[in-house]
Amino acid sequence: MAHRNPAPTVDIIIELIDRPNRPIVLIERLNPPHGWAIPGGFIDYGNSAETTAHNEAIEETGLEIEIVDLLGVYSDPNRDERQHTMSITYIAAATGDPKAGDDAKNVRVINVWEIPKNLCFDHDLILHDYLQYRNYGMRPKL
């Protein structure tokens, strides 16, 4: 039997620090699965997770980011219906106006109390953990 590993990915919770209440950026996915998602993507061989986070943020939102913290690693085998993935999830800061690009159909700046219900993957869990960390300093449970 061939050895198989989860595909490594990054997700980036981008806080717009030049706006009141530090809203975050979500993208509407162009490709399946459709819906709203945290910007991110697959880590290419030869790239670090941090380089991928910077590249994906620029490609999907047009924003230059500064990584602020590591929120956590999400590796539930069922988190992505396409295949087993493992997400390294960062919190990042940016300024400016995001613009949808690459595989983003649309981009939205939202206040944390306006998070939509139709999120892709396990992004509802990730954003719940982010809010716990942002509001109470609580790290995700392992």
VOSEDO-690354 format. One line per field, with one value per atom (N, C-alpha, C, O, CB): residue in three letters; x, y, z; atom name. Coordinates in steps of 0.02 Angstrom, whole numbers, plus 50000, padded with zeros to 5 digits. Glycine has a CB too. Layout:
N
aa <- [ALA/...]
px <- [X/...]
py <- [Y/...]
pz <- [Z/...]
at <- [CA/...]
This chain:
142
aa <- [MET/MET/MET/MET/MET/ALA/ALA/ALA/ALA/ALA/HIS/HIS/HIS/HIS/HIS/ARG/ARG/ARG/ARG/ARG/ASN/ASN/ASN/ASN/ASN/PRO/PRO/PRO/PRO/PRO/ALA/ALA/ALA/ALA/ALA/PRO/PRO/PRO/PRO/PRO/THR/THR/THR/THR/THR/VAL/VAL/VAL/VAL/VAL/ASP/ASP/ASP/ASP/ASP/ILE/ILE/ILE/ILE/ILE/ILE/ILE/ILE/ILE/ILE/ILE/ILE/ILE/ILE/ILE/GLU/GLU/GLU/GLU/GLU/LEU/LEU/LEU/LEU/LEU/ILE/ILE/ILE/ILE/ILE/ASP/ASP/ASP/ASP/ASP/ARG/ARG/ARG/ARG/ARG/PRO/PRO/PRO/PRO/PRO/ASN/ASN/ASN/ASN/ASN/ARG/ARG/ARG/ARG/ARG/PRO/PRO/PRO/PRO/PRO/ILE/ILE/ILE/ILE/ILE/VAL/VAL/VAL/VAL/VAL/LEU/LEU/LEU/LEU/LEU/ILE/ILE/ILE/ILE/ILE/GLU/GLU/GLU/GLU/GLU/ARG/ARG/ARG/ARG/ARG/LEU/LEU/LEU/LEU/LEU/ASN/ASN/ASN/ASN/ASN/PRO/PRO/PRO/PRO/PRO/PRO/PRO/PRO/PRO/PRO/HIS/HIS/HIS/HIS/HIS/GLY/GLY/GLY/GLY/GLY/TRP/TRP/TRP/TRP/TRP/ALA/ALA/ALA/ALA/ALA/ILE/ILE/ILE/ILE/ILE/PRO/PRO/PRO/PRO/PRO/GLY/GLY/GLY/GLY/GLY/GLY/GLY/GLY/GLY/GLY/PHE/PHE/PHE/PHE/PHE/ILE/ILE/ILE/ILE/ILE/ASP/ASP/ASP/ASP/ASP/TYR/TYR/TYR/TYR/TYR/GLY/GLY/GLY/GLY/GLY/ASN/ASN/ASN/ASN/ASN/SER/SER/SER/SER/SER/ALA/ALA/ALA/ALA/ALA/GLU/GLU/GLU/GLU/GLU/THR/THR/THR/THR/THR/THR/THR/THR/THR/THR/ALA/ALA/ALA/ALA/ALA/HIS/HIS/HIS/HIS/HIS/ASN/ASN/ASN/ASN/ASN/GLU/GLU/GLU/GLU/GLU/ALA/ALA/ALA/ALA/ALA/ILE/ILE/ILE/ILE/ILE/GLU/GLU/GLU/GLU/GLU/GLU/GLU/GLU/GLU/GLU/THR/THR/THR/THR/THR/GLY/GLY/GLY/GLY/GLY/LEU/LEU/LEU/LEU/LEU/GLU/GLU/GLU/GLU/GLU/ILE/ILE/ILE/ILE/ILE/GLU/GLU/GLU/GLU/GLU/ILE/ILE/ILE/ILE/ILE/VAL/VAL/VAL/VAL/VAL/ASP/ASP/ASP/ASP/ASP/LEU/LEU/LEU/LEU/LEU/LEU/LEU/LEU/LEU/LEU/GLY/GLY/GLY/GLY/GLY/VAL/VAL/VAL/VAL/VAL/TYR/TYR/TYR/TYR/TYR/SER/SER/SER/SER/SER/ASP/ASP/ASP/ASP/ASP/PRO/PRO/PRO/PRO/PRO/ASN/ASN/ASN/ASN/ASN/ARG/ARG/ARG/ARG/ARG/ASP/ASP/ASP/ASP/ASP/GLU/GLU/GLU/GLU/GLU/ARG/ARG/ARG/ARG/ARG/GLN/GLN/GLN/GLN/GLN/HIS/HIS/HIS/HIS/HIS/THR/THR/THR/THR/THR/MET/MET/MET/MET/MET/SER/SER/SER/SER/SER/ILE/ILE/ILE/ILE/ILE/THR/THR/THR/THR/THR/TYR/TYR/TYR/TYR/TYR/ILE/ILE/ILE/ILE/ILE/ALA/ALA/ALA/ALA/ALA/ALA/ALA/ALA/ALA/ALA/ALA/ALA/ALA/ALA/ALA/THR/THR/THR/THR/THR/GLY/GLY/GLY/GLY/GLY/ASP/ASP/ASP/ASP/ASP/PRO/PRO/PRO/PRO/PRO/LYS/LYS/LYS/LYS/LYS/ALA/ALA/ALA/ALA/ALA/GLY/GLY/GLY/GLY/GLY/ASP/ASP/ASP/ASP/ASP/ASP/ASP/ASP/ASP/ASP/ALA/ALA/ALA/ALA/ALA/LYS/LYS/LYS/LYS/LYS/ASN/ASN/ASN/ASN/ASN/VAL/VAL/VAL/VAL/VAL/ARG/ARG/ARG/ARG/ARG/VAL/VAL/VAL/VAL/VAL/ILE/ILE/ILE/ILE/ILE/ASN/ASN/ASN/ASN/ASN/VAL/VAL/VAL/VAL/VAL/TRP/TRP/TRP/TRP/TRP/GLU/GLU/GLU/GLU/GLU/ILE/ILE/ILE/ILE/ILE/PRO/PRO/PRO/PRO/PRO/LYS/LYS/LYS/LYS/LYS/ASN/ASN/ASN/ASN/ASN/LEU/LEU/LEU/LEU/LEU/CYS/CYS/CYS/CYS/CYS/PHE/PHE/PHE/PHE/PHE/ASP/ASP/ASP/ASP/ASP/HIS/HIS/HIS/HIS/HIS/ASP/ASP/ASP/ASP/ASP/LEU/LEU/LEU/LEU/LEU/ILE/ILE/ILE/ILE/ILE/LEU/LEU/LEU/LEU/LEU/HIS/HIS/HIS/HIS/HIS/ASP/ASP/ASP/ASP/ASP/TYR/TYR/TYR/TYR/TYR/LEU/LEU/LEU/LEU/LEU/GLN/GLN/GLN/GLN/GLN/TYR/TYR/TYR/TYR/TYR/ARG/ARG/ARG/ARG/ARG/ASN/ASN/ASN/ASN/ASN/TYR/TYR/TYR/TYR/TYR/GLY/GLY/GLY/GLY/GLY/MET/MET/MET/MET/MET/ARG/ARG/ARG/ARG/ARG/PRO/PRO/PRO/PRO/PRO/LYS/LYS/LYS/LYS/LYS/LEU/LEU/LEU/LEU/LEU]
px <- [50042/50000/50045/50093/49952/50028/50067/50056/50001/50046/50108/50104/50068/50084/50175/50019/49980/49983/49982/49907/49988/49989/49934/49912/50058/49911/49865/49900/49961/49838/49862/49889/49895/49845/49845/49954/49961/49932/49943/50035/49896/49866/49877/49899/49789/49862/49860/49793/49762/49919/49770/49713/49737/49776/49650/49714/49737/49676/49637/49781/49669/49618/49649/49693/49594/49626/49655/49613/49554/49660/49643/49611/49632/49691/49630/49583/49598/49607/49559/49541/49670/49686/49678/49685/49757/49662/49651/49577/49557/49680/49535/49463/49438/49468/49424/49384/49356/49336/49312/49295/49344/49325/49365/49348/49253/49418/49461/49420/49424/49508/49382/49344/49392/49451/49297/49364/49404/49382/49329/49399/49423/49411/49392/49426/49474/49336/49316/49313/49302/49248/49323/49316/49258/49243/49381/49226/49177/49214/49244/49115/49213/49253/49224/49163/49256/49269/49250/49241/49198/49303/49283/49284/49251/49248/49356/49227/49196/49247/49306/49168/49225/49157/49143/49185/49146/49084/49064/49041/49019/49009/49048/49027/49081/49129/49013/49072/49119/49173/49160/49083/49234/49290/49342/49343/49323/49384/49442/49492/49500/49473/49527/49577/49630/49648/49611/49654/49706/49715/49686/49689/49755/49767/49820/49846/49788/49834/49882/49953/49971/49873/49994/50066/50101/50098/50097/50133/50170/50237/50268/50181/50259/50324/50378/50381/50340/50421/50474/50456/50500/50493/50393/50371/50359/50339/50307/50371/50354/50281/50249/50399/50254/50185/50177/50127/50163/50227/50223/50225/50188/50281/50268/50271/50205/50179/50329/50177/50112/50058/50016/50093/50058/50007/50013/49962/50016/50073/50083/50059/50023/50158/50079/50060/49985/49956/50096/49953/49881/49842/49792/49858/49864/49831/49832/49782/49863/49890/49896/49854/49817/49971/49859/49823/49747/49712/49843/49722/49649/49618/49559/49633/49657/49627/49663/49638/49627/49723/49762/49795/49822/49718/49793/49819/49888/49899/49770/49933/49997/49982/49951/50053/50003/49988/50052/50107/49951/50042/50094/50065/50014/50116/50098/50075/50086/50141/50112/50033/50034/50042/50078/49970/50007/50007/49986/49956/49961/50002/49977/49916/49922/50032/49858/49798/49800/49788/49735/49814/49815/49823/49830/49752/49822/49826/49763/49744/49891/49730/49666/49676/49693/49609/49665/49684/49631/49646/49747/49570/49517/49514/49509/49447/49517/49517/49456/49458/49520/49402/49340/49331/49277/49281/49383/49376/49366/49338/49437/49389/49383/49356/49387/49453/49298/49266/49307/49296/49198/49353/49392/49447/49461/49421/49478/49534/49553/49530/49595/49594/49618/49670/49722/49648/49654/49700/49715/49679/49669/49770/49790/49805/49848/49854/49768/49775/49816/49801/49707/49867/49904/49869/49871/49983/49839/49796/49829/49845/49728/49839/49871/49821/49768/49926/49838/49804/49852/49911/49784/49827/49870/49837/49776/49885/49879/49855/49867/49917/49890/49822/49829/49793/49753/49801/49808/49773/49753/49783/49817/49702/49681/49615/49579/49733/49600/49537/49550/49585/49501/49523/49534/49498/49445/49511/49527/49498/49501/49554/49535/49446/49444/49490/49491/49372/49529/49573/49584/49558/49640/49621/49638/49573/49530/49685/49566/49505/49452/49408/49523/49455/49403/49353/49371/49434/49289/49236/49218/49200/49174/49222/49203/49242/49268/49125/49245/49278/49233/49199/49349/49234/49191/49229/49265/49128/49220/49246/49188/49136/49277/49197/49141/49164/49222/49112/49119/49130/49120/49082/49082/49153/49151/49081/49068/49198/49037/48968/48925/48866/48937/48953/48916/48939/48926/48923/48973/49000/48943/48896/49042/48946/48892/48889/48937/48900/48832/48821/48847/48863/48746/48851/48870/48946/48969/48834/48984/49057/49079/49048/49091/49133/49160/49206/49227/49199/49219/49266/49247/49188/49339/49296/49283/49294/49313/49329/49282/49296/49251/49270/49290/49193/49152/49187/49188/49082/49217/49256/49317/49331/49278/49353/49412/49394/49428/49447/49340/49320/49293/49302/49268/49261/49241/49303/49305/49200/49354/49416/49450/49477/49464/49449/49478/49443/49476/49474/49377/49340/49354/49359/49264/49361/49379/49448/49459/49378/49494/49561/49562/49592/49609/49528/49526/49492/49516/49491/49436/49397/49418/49411/49325/49444/49458/49529/49547/49410/49569/49638/49642/49695/49671/49588/49586/49610/49584/49515/49660/49685/49638/49603/49757/49636/49595/49616/49675/49600/49567/49581/49611/49590/49517/49659/49691/49654/49673/49764]
py <- [49941/50000/50062/50067/50000/50110/50172/50215/50216/50212/50249/50294/50358/50388/50310/50379/50440/50487/50466/50423/50551/50603/50654/50661/50638/50689/50745/50799/50808/50774/50835/50891/50952/50972/50907/50983/51042/51105/51118/51053/51144/51206/51260/51247/51197/51322/51378/51412/51413/51428/51440/51485/51548/51544/51453/51606/51669/51711/51733/51707/51722/51768/51837/51854/51749/51877/51943/51996/52006/51958/52029/52084/52149/52161/52085/52191/52256/52306/52330/52279/52320/52359/52434/52473/52345/52455/52527/52545/52599/52546/52499/52511/52499/52461/52464/52533/52521/52448/52416/52567/52422/52354/52299/52240/52344/52316/52266/52212/52153/52233/52231/52180/52130/52144/52213/52074/52023/52017/52041/51955/51983/51975/51902/51856/51995/51893/51828/51829/51882/51806/51771/51766/51719/51673/51741/51733/51686/51644/51670/51722/51578/51534/51529/51523/51464/51533/51525/51451/51433/51557/51409/51337/51298/51321/51312/51237/51196/51179/51172/51131/51173/51187/51262/51301/51156/51280/51350/51375/51336/51361/51439/51471/51519/51532/51418/51544/51591/51555/51503/51641/51582/51549/51601/51658/51500/51578/51616/51610/51556/51590/51664/51658/51605/51597/51726/51570/51520/51475/51487/51478/51424/51378/51326/51324/51415/51284/51230/51255/51302/51178/51224/51241/51202/51141/51223/51238/51206/51180/51209/51255/51125/51097/51150/51183/51034/51158/51208/51274/51317/51220/51284/51346/51332/51277/51374/51382/51377/51394/51423/51423/51377/51395/51471/51498/51366/51506/51579/51612/51659/51606/51586/51613/51601/51644/51580/51541/51526/51572/51596/51453/51587/51632/51701/51730/51638/51727/51792/51790/51835/51814/51738/51731/51725/51758/51672/51682/51672/51735/51750/51614/51772/51834/51883/51914/51866/51890/51935/51911/51949/51942/51845/51818/51823/51840/51745/51809/51806/51873/51885/51755/51916/51978/52041/52096/51976/52034/52092/52128/52182/52141/52098/52130/52102/52042/52122/52147/52129/52119/52162/52183/52063/52049/52047/52039/51982/52055/52041/51988/51999/52106/51931/51877/51900/51920/51810/51895/51918/51859/51863/51957/51803/51747/51683/51686/51760/51627/51563/51546/51540/51507/51539/51521/51448/51430/51538/51405/51334/51293/51320/51313/51227/51180/51139/51112/51134/51134/51099/51040/51049/51147/50979/50920/50865/50808/50892/50880/50830/50802/50840/50861/50736/50707/50726/50720/50632/50748/50766/50841/50863/50738/50881/50954/50978/51032/50988/50940/50959/50898/50845/50982/50906/50850/50823/50767/50870/50863/50842/50792/50746/50903/50803/50760/50777/50828/50768/50736/50749/50805/50798/50685/50861/50919/50935/50916/50980/50972/50996/51070/51090/50957/51112/51185/51214/51203/51218/51251/51293/51361/51393/51296/51383/51443/51501/51496/51428/51555/51615/51671/51674/51638/51716/51780/51831/51832/51797/51874/51923/51991/51998/51901/52043/52111/52139/52122/52155/52182/52215/52282/52295/52170/52324/52387/52391/52360/52448/52432/52443/52410/52386/52418/52409/52382/52318/52318/52433/52261/52198/52197/52227/52140/52160/52150/52076/52045/52193/52047/51976/51961/51996/51955/51907/51886/51811/51778/51922/51784/51713/51672/51680/51692/51627/51585/51613/51576/51515/51678/51711/51744/51786/51764/51724/51753/51822/51867/51707/51831/51893/51898/51849/51896/51958/51969/52013/52057/52002/52000/52037/52056/52015/51997/52117/52139/52136/52167/52213/52098/52089/52101/52088/52018/52127/52130/52060/52020/52182/52045/51976/51954/51894/51970/52001/51981/51970/51956/52035/51977/51967/51906/51902/52029/51860/51801/51762/51743/51757/51748/51711/51638/51612/51713/51607/51538/51487/51431/51526/51506/51457/51457/51470/51473/51443/51440/51372/51321/51457/51372/51309/51276/51307/51322/51213/51173/51176/51170/51199/51184/51191/51263/51276/51144/51310/51380/51409/51459/51421/51379/51401/51386/51427/51367/51326/51308/51354/51378/51235/51365/51407/51478/51506/51410/51506/51573/51575/51625/51601/51522/51517/51520/51557/51452/51480/51479/51548/51571/51426/51579/51646/51696/51736/51670/51694/51740/51727/51774/51734/51664/51647/51676/51701/51570/51671/51697/51773/51804/51671/51803/51877/51909/51959/51898/51881/51912/51893/51932/51894/51831/51807/51782/51761/51753/51782/51758/51683/51656/51789/51647/51574/51542/51556/51549/51498/51461/51402/51378/51435/51379/51321/51260/51252/51304/51219/51157/51105/51099/51129/51070/51017/50952/50902/51008]
pz <- [50000/50000/50000/50038/50061/49958/49952/50015/50043/49889/50035/50093/50073/50021/50121/50113/50097/50157/50214/50080/50142/50193/50178/50121/50195/50231/50219/50178/50182/50286/50139/50100/50146/50177/50037/50150/50193/50160/50101/50210/50201/50178/50230/50286/50164/50210/50258/50252/50198/50245/50307/50308/50344/50391/50344/50321/50349/50369/50327/50297/50434/50459/50455/50495/50532/50408/50395/50430/50413/50319/50479/50514/50480/50469/50590/50463/50434/50491/50520/50384/50506/50566/50556/50604/50587/50495/50482/50484/50463/50414/50509/50513/50585/50622/50464/50603/50670/50679/50632/50682/50738/50758/50724/50732/50742/50688/50655/50619/50638/50707/50567/50531/50496/50489/50479/50476/50442/50369/50349/50478/50329/50258/50244/50266/50216/50209/50184/50109/50079/50215/50078/50005/49989/50026/49973/49933/49906/49855/49807/49874/49864/49822/49751/49741/49853/49702/49632/49615/49576/49587/49645/49631/49688/49744/49619/49672/49725/49779/49765/49694/49840/49863/49865/49886/49932/49843/49840/49908/49950/49788/49918/49981/50005/49969/50035/50065/50094/50133/50164/50140/50131/50162/50186/50163/50113/50231/50251/50193/50165/50319/50174/50121/50139/50197/50108/50088/50100/50040/49987/50160/50049/49994/50011/50067/49933/49962/49970/49971/49935/49914/50012/50015/49960/49958/50086/49915/49861/49887/49932/49803/49858/49875/49866/49814/49832/49916/49912/49945/49953/49841/49963/49997/50071/50090/49964/50111/50182/50190/50146/50226/50248/50264/50265/50241/50332/50292/50297/50227/50214/50339/50184/50115/50080/50045/50075/50089/50058/50084/50045/50072/50149/50177/50145/50126/50254/50138/50106/50033/50010/50109/49997/49926/49917/49874/49895/49956/49950/49967/49935/49995/50018/50036/49978/49962/50099/49946/49889/49831/49800/49868/49815/49757/49765/49718/49747/49825/49834/49855/49841/49886/49889/49916/49893/49903/49990/49863/49844/49902/49894/49807/49962/50022/50041/50042/50080/50058/50089/50163/50195/50077/50190/50260/50302/50277/50267/50367/50416/50462/50495/50455/50465/50509/50581/50600/50494/50620/50690/50737/50787/50706/50722/50768/50731/50677/50828/50761/50739/50781/50842/50744/50750/50788/50806/50864/50748/50757/50771/50708/50653/50806/50717/50661/50663/50715/50666/50605/50600/50552/50494/50574/50578/50538/50537/50519/50565/50556/50553/50482/50434/50573/50474/50407/50365/50304/50412/50398/50362/50352/50332/50398/50365/50362/50290/50279/50392/50241/50170/50133/50132/50140/50102/50067/50008/49986/50043/49982/49924/49940/49902/49890/49998/50019/50091/50118/49972/50121/50189/50186/50155/50221/50218/50221/50293/50339/50184/50302/50367/50359/50320/50395/50396/50389/50446/50505/50386/50428/50475/50470/50417/50459/50524/50522/50558/50618/50552/50521/50547/50558/50526/50500/50603/50610/50581/50598/50685/50537/50503/50504/50511/50431/50498/50495/50425/50392/50548/50402/50337/50340/50385/50279/50291/50282/50208/50165/50303/50195/50126/50110/50154/50080/50045/50020/49983/49932/49975/50007/49971/49904/49896/50015/49858/49791/49775/49783/49736/49753/49737/49679/49628/49720/49686/49633/49636/49681/49638/49589/49584/49586/49543/49642/49635/49637/49684/49707/49658/49697/49737/49690/49649/49785/49696/49654/49680/49641/49654/49746/49778/49843/49868/49790/49869/49933/49976/49951/49925/50041/50086/50149/50178/50103/50171/50235/50284/50273/50231/50338/50385/50456/50475/50378/50495/50567/50595/50567/50601/50649/50675/50696/50700/50734/50709/50727/50665/50672/50771/50605/50543/50503/50443/50500/50535/50500/50469/50504/50549/50403/50370/50393/50421/50294/50382/50403/50353/50372/50414/50289/50237/50225/50169/50172/50278/50271/50246/50262/50338/50206/50180/50232/50281/50115/50219/50259/50333/50350/50249/50377/50449/50471/50528/50489/50426/50441/50495/50527/50379/50506/50562/50628/50674/50561/50634/50693/50701/50756/50690/50647/50649/50672/50715/50581/50645/50665/50736/50771/50617/50759/50829/50874/50923/50842/50856/50895/50893/50944/50868/50835/50829/50875/50908/50755/50877/50920/50994/51033/50907/51012/51081/51099/51153/51092/51051/51061/51062/51106/51006/51014/51008/51068/51095/50944/51089/51142/51213/51260/51133/51220/51289/51298/51353/51307/51245/51250/51257/51275/51309/51241/51247/51182/51129/51264/51189/51131/51116/51160/51144/51052/51035/51076/51092/50960/51093/51131/51084/51026/51164/51109/51069/51077/51047/51089]
at <- [N/CA/C/O/CB/N/CA/C/O/CB/N/CA/C/O/CB/N/CA/C/O/CB/N/CA/C/O/CB/N/CA/C/O/CB/N/CA/C/O/CB/N/CA/C/O/CB/N/CA/C/O/CB/N/CA/C/O/CB/N/CA/C/O/CB/N/CA/C/O/CB/N/CA/C/O/CB/N/CA/C/O/CB/N/CA/C/O/CB/N/CA/C/O/CB/N/CA/C/O/CB/N/CA/C/O/CB/N/CA/C/O/CB/N/CA/C/O/CB/N/CA/C/O/CB/N/CA/C/O/CB/N/CA/C/O/CB/N/CA/C/O/CB/N/CA/C/O/CB/N/CA/C/O/CB/N/CA/C/O/CB/N/CA/C/O/CB/N/CA/C/O/CB/N/CA/C/O/CB/N/CA/C/O/CB/N/CA/C/O/CB/N/CA/C/O/CB/N/CA/C/O/CB/N/CA/C/O/CB/N/CA/C/O/CB/N/CA/C/O/CB/N/CA/C/O/CB/N/CA/C/O/CB/N/CA/C/O/CB/N/CA/C/O/CB/N/CA/C/O/CB/N/CA/C/O/CB/N/CA/C/O/CB/N/CA/C/O/CB/N/CA/C/O/CB/N/CA/C/O/CB/N/CA/C/O/CB/N/CA/C/O/CB/N/CA/C/O/CB/N/CA/C/O/CB/N/CA/C/O/CB/N/CA/C/O/CB/N/CA/C/O/CB/N/CA/C/O/CB/N/CA/C/O/CB/N/CA/C/O/CB/N/CA/C/O/CB/N/CA/C/O/CB/N/CA/C/O/CB/N/CA/C/O/CB/N/CA/C/O/CB/N/CA/C/O/CB/N/CA/C/O/CB/N/CA/C/O/CB/N/CA/C/O/CB/N/CA/C/O/CB/N/CA/C/O/CB/N/CA/C/O/CB/N/CA/C/O/CB/N/CA/C/O/CB/N/CA/C/O/CB/N/CA/C/O/CB/N/CA/C/O/CB/N/CA/C/O/CB/N/CA/C/O/CB/N/CA/C/O/CB/N/CA/C/O/CB/N/CA/C/O/CB/N/CA/C/O/CB/N/CA/C/O/CB/N/CA/C/O/CB/N/CA/C/O/CB/N/CA/C/O/CB/N/CA/C/O/CB/N/CA/C/O/CB/N/CA/C/O/CB/N/CA/C/O/CB/N/CA/C/O/CB/N/CA/C/O/CB/N/CA/C/O/CB/N/CA/C/O/CB/N/CA/C/O/CB/N/CA/C/O/CB/N/CA/C/O/CB/N/CA/C/O/CB/N/CA/C/O/CB/N/CA/C/O/CB/N/CA/C/O/CB/N/CA/C/O/CB/N/CA/C/O/CB/N/CA/C/O/CB/N/CA/C/O/CB/N/CA/C/O/CB/N/CA/C/O/CB/N/CA/C/O/CB/N/CA/C/O/CB/N/CA/C/O/CB/N/CA/C/O/CB/N/CA/C/O/CB/N/CA/C/O/CB/N/CA/C/O/CB/N/CA/C/O/CB/N/CA/C/O/CB/N/CA/C/O/CB/N/CA/C/O/CB/N/CA/C/O/CB/N/CA/C/O/CB/N/CA/C/O/CB/N/CA/C/O/CB/N/CA/C/O/CB/N/CA/C/O/CB/N/CA/C/O/CB/N/CA/C/O/CB/N/CA/C/O/CB/N/CA/C/O/CB/N/CA/C/O/CB/N/CA/C/O/CB/N/CA/C/O/CB/N/CA/C/O/CB/N/CA/C/O/CB/N/CA/C/O/CB/N/CA/C/O/CB/N/CA/C/O/CB/N/CA/C/O/CB/N/CA/C/O/CB/N/CA/C/O/CB/N/CA/C/O/CB/N/CA/C/O/CB/N/CA/C/O/CB/N/CA/C/O/CB/N/CA/C/O/CB]
